[in-house]
Every structure is written in C-alpha cells, then in structure tokens.
Amino acid sequence: MTDLQLSLFGIGGTLVVGLFAYNRWQEYKARKTVDTAFGDGDDDVLLKADQAEVRQEPSLDEPAEQQPVRQKKSEQTADVSSHNADTVTADDVRGTETGEDSSEETDAIPVAKPVGKKDLPVDELIDCVVPLEFDHPVKGEKILQELHELRYVGKKPVHFIGITADGDKDLISVAHAYTTVLAGIRTVSRSGPLNELEYSEFVMKLRAAADNLGAHPDVPDMTRIINNARELQQFVAEHDAQLSVNVVTTGAPWALHTLLAALEKMGFDQRPDGRLMMPDGDGGSLFTLSLNTEVSDTQTVKLTLLLDVPCVAPARDAFGAMTACAKSLAARLNGVVVDDGHHRIPDSSLEEIAQQVQEFYAAMEEAQIPAGSPRALRLFS
C-alpha cells in the first residue's frame, strides 16, 4: 500500500470520526435544550405535580395589531398568537374560567352544562326525522331486531329513539314497549348534504321496516328536506373553522423523547395519530398539538397548536388557553410563536382575535348550534 493510499485512508477515517462526533454533539444539544426548559428547578410551576396549583387566566389585555383569519378545515388554518411569553400554570393550558377570580383554586375546568331535556341522537334541526306510529305498543326487542342493520345510508348516520305510552322519549330498550319510533338520518356530513338518492334509499328501507313492524310512517316532503340540508351545509361550511399557532426553535432542534415526557407532564395526552391533545376536563379536547415529525424522526424544530373552534364551548376559553400555552412553550424552549409563513405574531393581535372568536360563538348560538354542544359536535367532529 502506497503512502498516498495510507494518507487517503487516514483522511477518510478522520472525516467519519468527525461527522459521528458532530452528530452526537447535535443530539446532546437537543436533549439539553429540552432538559433545561423543563427541568425540575424550584421556579418551574408547570411541572410541579405535587404542589397545589393556582389557576391564572391568560392575559388578553394587550393592544391589537394583527387580524385573525378564519378558514375551513380543508384549507390552511388561521394563525392567532404572539411571541411574548407570560408565566402560566399547568391549569392555564387546560382551560380557564371566565369572569372568575384567577387566583381561585379549583379541581376541574368549569363546563357549561346543558340544563333540561336529555340529549338524544335524533335531532329535528340536523336530522330528517320520520315518525313510525304503531296501533299498539311494540316491544323494544322486536324493534331493535328489525332496525339493527339500518345504521347508515351512504355515509349519513341513522339513529332511532322510541316514545312510550307515557310520552317518554329515550333510546330504544328491550325492557320497554313503544307506541312510536322516531327515525333520523343526518342531513349533513363531511361528504356533503343529504341528496335525493340518499333520501329515497332511506325512505325505502324505512318503509320496508315499517311494514314488518306494522307501523305507519309519516314521510316528510323530499324537496323541503333537501333544501333544509343544503342550507345547513352552507352554515357548516362557513363555520367549520380552526385556529392555529406554531412554536419554532431559534436554536438547536428539540429531542422528541425528552419533549414528549415534558408535554405529558404539562397535561397533554398522546393520540394514536401522533398528535397530542389537551383534555378539557370533561372527556373532550381543548386543543391539540402536533410535533410535525415522521415516524423515524428523533428531533423536531416546530410545534403546532390547533383549536377546533366550533367544537369547544366558549366557557372554556380555549383560545386563551392555547395562546398562553404557546407563549409558555416558546419561552421555555428558546423558540418563537409564528404563523404558517414563519412570521412572528405580535401580542397586540390577541385582544382583537379574542373578540372575533366571541362573535363567532355568538353566531353559532343564534343559529341554535352552540359551540361545544352535542349538536355542534355531531356536525363538526
């Protein structure tokens, strides 16, 4: 082997060792960034699980500069936060009370509970409802057997409730007999409004079931139902809105293993699709967080927080909680809050955006589809 070959081998070996050392150094810096941000120091109020936590509402009293953008879920989502960081508690990123003292301790997120009639899966506002009346009460077991396979027409879900001789409405049970069954097919879904073919198929299958049960169906006018479905679809399209903010690193990438552990301590639950959900305290989602990674990735440089506006009740102040969480993450991780174009979002936009979100909620309330209600969740989830 010549001196030239030995020299080349030596240079190549040096480059390999140098590249390996550089990669290990980058991994070390990524872990160090997250470890430092979410360390167990005495001043870390987000991760003190053993201490009593005090709720503080995120501040929205800063001047407004930037307008939010509302768009459909099928389009680019709107960016609605800022880069300045405030100190928040673990409860702040789960949800906040409105109109209450921020220092008051509480064990759960306040939820606006509906008062009144039971929530049932057949809704005259969003369903095409067909009553099936019996001459004599029919056992629930027989009804369920007959209607068992009629669960969908196309992609539109079909539900049934029963009315007893006493006038009580409820899900059909084998333990009761019913004088009337209300069959409802959703008039709007992600695939679009109920159309003439779907309506005809629904009525045809329902008439066959009614004949077998000895029921008398009261079928509504198809033209009226189709027109109502198109109007409701227009409303859904106009209010199918999401708001998002991004937190991007200004230094080394963040190590996923350490970052995930820290986010879970903050209260996030990881979903099967890789996104993390901030629970609303009542079995639902307040907002979600995406790591923007592939399966093989070990690091990330961007976090995306996303609020599904019509699916969260106004009382939870999900917008305030999401922006407070984004600002806290940016401060801890040496990052900045940006829009989808990676432009910084100023704090001055928060107050105006919050007002627009309230106007959005008011429009949904006026349409009798309050944000976060069972009716809204059926239409927008």
C-alpha positions in Angstrom: 0.0 0.0 0.0 1.4 3.3 -1.1 1.9 6.4 1.1 -0.9 8.1 -0.9 -3.4 5.3 -0.1 -2.4 5.4 3.6 -2.9 9.2 3.6 -6.3 8.9 1.9 -7.5 6.2 4.4 -6.3 8.4 7.3 -8.2 11.4 6.0 -11.4 9.4 5.4 -11.2 7.9 8.9 -10.8 11.4 10.4 -13.9 12.7 8.5 -16.0 9.7 9.6 -15.0 10.2 13.2 -15.6 14.0 13.0 -19.0 13.5 11.4 -20.0 11.0 14.2 -18.8 13.3 16.9 -20.7 16.3 15.3 -24.0 14.3 15.2 -23.6 13.2 18.8 -23.0 16.8 19.8 -26.2 17.9 18.0 -28.2 15.2 19.8 -26.7 16.3 23.1 -27.6 20.0 22.5 -31.2 18.9 21.5 -31.6 17.0 24.7 -30.0 19.7 26.7 -32.4 22.3 25.3 -35.5 20.5 26.4 -34.0 19.3 29.7 -33.1 22.9 30.6 -36.5 24.2 29.5 -38.5 21.6 31.5 -36.0 21.0 34.3 -37.1 20.4 37.9 -35.9 23.7 39.2 -37.7 25.5 42.0 -39.2 28.1 39.7 -40.8 25.5 37.4 -44.5 26.0 38.0 -45.7 23.9 35.0 -44.3 20.6 36.2 -44.9 20.6 39.9 -47.4 17.9 40.1 -47.2 17.5 43.9 -47.9 21.2 44.7 -51.2 22.9 44.9 -51.8 24.6 41.5 -53.4 28.1 41.2 -55.4 29.0 38.1 -54.3 32.1 36.3 -56.2 33.4 33.3 -54.0 34.2 30.2 -53.8 37.9 29.7 -55.7 39.3 26.7 -55.4 43.0 27.6 -52.7 44.0 25.1 -53.1 46.3 22.0 -54.3 44.7 18.8 -52.4 44.8 15.5 -52.9 41.6 13.5 -56.3 40.2 12.3 -57.1 36.5 12.6 -58.1 34.5 9.6 -61.0 32.0 9.7 -60.8 29.2 7.1 -62.4 25.8 6.5 -60.7 22.7 7.9 -59.9 21.6 4.3 -57.8 24.8 3.9 -54.8 26.4 5.7 -55.7 27.1 9.3 -55.5 30.6 10.8 -52.7 31.9 13.0 -53.7 33.6 16.1 -51.0 34.0 18.8 -47.8 36.0 19.7 -44.2 35.5 20.6 -44.0 37.2 24.0 -44.2 34.7 26.9 -46.1 35.1 30.2 -45.9 32.8 33.2 -48.7 30.3 33.3 -49.6 27.3 35.4 -50.4 23.8 34.3 -54.1 24.6 34.7 -53.8 27.6 32.4 -53.0 25.3 29.4 -56.0 23.1 30.2 -58.6 25.9 30.3 -59.7 28.9 32.3 -62.7 30.3 33.9 -64.4 33.4 32.5 -65.4 36.2 34.9 -63.9 34.5 37.9 -61.0 35.4 40.2 -57.9 33.9 38.6 -56.4 33.1 42.0 -59.3 30.8 42.9 -58.3 27.1 43.3 -60.4 24.5 41.5 -60.2 20.8 40.7 -61.8 20.8 37.3 -62.3 23.1 34.3 -65.6 24.9 34.5 -68.0 23.5 32.0 -71.3 25.0 30.8 -73.7 22.0 31.4 -76.9 22.0 29.4 -80.0 22.0 31.6 -83.3 20.5 30.5 -84.2 17.6 28.3 -81.9 14.6 27.7 -79.6 14.7 24.8 -80.8 12.1 22.2 -79.3 11.1 18.9 -82.3 12.1 16.8 -82.4 15.9 16.4 -85.0 17.7 14.3 -82.7 20.6 13.5 -79.9 18.5 11.9 -81.7 15.3 11.0 -84.5 14.3 8.7 -86.9 12.7 11.1 -89.6 10.2 10.2 -92.1 9.0 12.8 -93.2 5.4 12.8 -96.5 5.0 14.7 -97.9 1.7 16.0 -101.6 0.8 16.6 -100.5 -1.0 19.8 -97.3 -0.8 21.8 -94.4 -2.9 20.3 -91.6 -4.4 22.4 -88.2 -2.8 22.0 -86.6 -6.1 21.3 -88.7 -6.6 18.2 -88.0 -3.1 17.0 -84.2 -3.4 17.5 -84.1 -6.7 15.6 -85.9 -5.1 12.6 -83.8 -1.9 12.6 -80.5 -3.4 13.5 -78.9 -3.2 10.0 -80.2 0.3 9.2 -77.3 2.3 10.7 -76.0 4.2 7.6 -77.3 5.3 4.3 -74.3 6.1 2.2 -72.1 8.0 4.7 -75.0 9.5 6.6 -75.6 8.0 10.1 -79.1 6.8 11.0 -80.4 6.8 14.6 -83.7 5.8 16.4 -85.4 6.7 19.6 -88.7 5.4 21.0 -91.7 7.0 22.6 -93.6 5.1 25.3 -97.3 5.2 26.0 -96.4 7.7 28.8 -94.8 10.0 26.3 -91.3 9.4 27.4 -88.6 9.7 24.8 -85.4 7.6 25.0 -83.1 5.2 23.3 -84.9 2.0 22.4 -84.5 -0.7 25.0 -85.5 -4.3 25.2 -87.1 -3.6 28.6 -89.8 -1.3 27.2 -92.6 -1.1 24.7 -93.2 1.8 22.4 -96.1 3.4 20.6 -93.9 5.5 18.2 -90.3 5.3 16.8 -88.5 8.4 15.5 -86.0 7.5 12.8 -83.5 10.2 12.0 -80.9 10.5 9.2 -78.2 13.2 9.4 -78.8 15.8 6.7 -75.2 17.0 6.7 -71.9 15.2 7.0 -68.3 15.7 5.9 -69.2 14.2 2.5 -71.9 16.9 1.9 -75.6 17.4 2.4 -78.2 14.7 2.1 -79.1 14.2 -1.6 -82.2 12.9 -3.4 -80.7 9.4 -3.8 -79.8 9.0 -0.2 -83.2 10.3 0.9 -85.0 7.9 -1.4 -82.9 4.9 -0.1 -83.6 5.9 3.5 -87.3 6.1 2.9 -87.4 2.9 1.0 -85.6 0.9 3.7 -87.7 2.6 6.4 -91.0 1.7 4.7 -89.9 -2.0 4.5 -89.1 -2.0 8.2 -92.4 -0.3 9.0 -94.3 -2.9 7.0 -92.6 -5.7 9.0 -93.4 -3.9 12.3 -96.9 -2.9 11.4 -96.1 0.8 11.7 -97.4 3.8 9.8 -94.5 6.0 8.6 -95.1 9.8 8.2 -92.7 10.6 5.4 -91.8 14.3 5.1 -91.6 16.1 1.7 -88.4 15.4 -0.1 -88.0 18.9 -1.6 -88.2 20.5 1.8 -85.7 18.1 3.4 -83.2 18.5 0.6 -83.4 22.4 0.7 -83.0 22.3 4.5 -80.0 20.1 4.1 -78.3 22.5 1.7 -78.9 25.4 3.9 -77.4 23.6 6.9 -74.4 22.6 4.8 -73.8 26.2 4.0 -73.8 27.1 7.7 -71.4 24.2 8.4 -69.1 25.3 5.6 -69.0 28.9 6.9 -68.3 27.9 10.5 -66.0 24.9 10.0 -63.1 26.9 11.4 -59.8 26.1 13.0 -57.2 28.5 14.6 -53.5 27.5 14.9 -50.2 28.9 16.2 -46.7 27.5 15.7 -43.7 27.4 18.0 -40.4 27.2 16.2 -36.9 26.8 17.6 -34.4 29.6 17.3 -31.5 27.3 18.2 -30.9 23.5 18.2 -33.7 21.1 17.4 -35.7 19.6 20.3 -35.2 16.0 21.2 -38.6 14.2 20.9 -38.1 11.7 23.8 -37.4 14.4 26.3 -40.0 16.8 24.8 -42.8 14.2 24.9 -42.2 13.4 28.5 -42.3 17.1 29.4 -45.5 17.7 27.4 -47.2 14.8 29.1 -46.4 16.4 32.5 -48.0 19.6 31.3 -51.2 17.6 30.8 -51.2 16.6 27.1 -52.4 13.1 26.1 -50.9 11.5 23.1 -53.2 10.2 20.4 -52.6 7.2 18.1 -52.0 9.5 15.1 -49.1 11.2 17.0 -50.9 14.4 17.9 -51.2 15.4 21.5 -54.5 16.5 23.0 -55.0 18.9 25.9 -58.1 17.4 27.7 -60.9 19.8 28.6 -61.6 18.0 31.9 -64.9 16.5 30.7 -63.7 13.8 28.3 -63.3 16.1 25.3 -60.4 18.0 23.7 -59.5 21.7 24.5 -56.9 21.9 21.7 -54.3 19.7 20.1 -50.5 19.9 19.5 -48.7 18.4 16.5 -44.9 17.6 16.6 -44.6 17.9 12.8 -42.5 14.8 12.6 -42.3 11.5 10.7 -42.2 8.1 12.4 -38.4 7.8 12.1 -37.6 11.3 13.4 -35.9 11.8 16.8 -36.0 15.6 16.8 -38.3 18.4 15.8 -38.0 22.2 15.2 -41.7 23.1 15.1 -44.8 22.6 17.3 -48.3 23.4 16.0 -51.2 24.1 18.4 -54.6 23.8 16.9 -58.1 24.8 18.1 -61.2 23.4 16.6 -63.4 26.4 17.2 -66.9 25.1 16.9 -66.2 22.0 19.0 -65.2 23.8 22.2 -67.7 25.7 24.4 -67.0 29.4 24.9 -66.9 29.0 28.7 -63.6 27.0 28.4 -61.7 30.0 26.8 -59.8 27.5 24.7 -58.3 30.3 22.6 -56.8 32.0 25.7 -55.6 28.7 27.0 -54.0 27.7 23.6 -52.1 31.0 23.2 -50.9 31.0 26.8 -49.6 27.5 26.3 -47.8 28.5 23.0 -46.2 31.5 24.7 -45.0 29.4 27.6 -43.5 26.8 25.4 -41.7 29.4 23.3 -40.2 31.0 26.4 -39.1 27.6 27.9 -37.8 26.1 24.6 -35.9 29.1 23.3 -38.4 29.5 20.5 -40.8 32.0 19.0 -44.6 31.9 18.1 -45.1 32.3 14.4 -47.7 31.9 11.7 -47.6 29.3 8.9 -45.3 31.6 7.0 -42.9 31.6 10.0 -43.6 35.3 10.7 -43.7 36.3 14.3 -47.2 37.0 15.6 -47.4 40.1 17.8 -49.2 40.1 21.2 -51.2 43.1 20.0 -53.4 40.8 18.0 -54.7 38.8 20.9 -57.4 41.1 22.1 -58.9 41.7 18.7 -58.8 38.0 17.9 -60.5 37.1 21.2 -63.3 39.5 20.3 -63.7 37.9 16.9 -63.9 34.4 18.4 -66.7 35.6 20.7 -68.5 37.0 17.7 -68.1 33.6 16.0 -69.6 31.9 19.1 -72.5 34.3 19.1 -73.3 33.5 15.5 -73.4 29.8 16.4 -75.6 30.4 19.4 -78.0 32.4 17.3 -78.3 29.5 14.8 -79.2 27.2 17.8 -75.9 25.3 17.3 -73.9 26.4 20.3 -70.1 25.7 20.0 -69.2 22.7 22.0 -72.8 21.4 22.3 -73.7 17.8 21.3 -75.4 19.2 18.3 -72.2 21.1 17.2 -70.0 18.1 17.9 -72.2 15.9 15.6 -71.9 18.4 12.8 -68.3 19.3 13.1 -66.4 16.4 14.6 
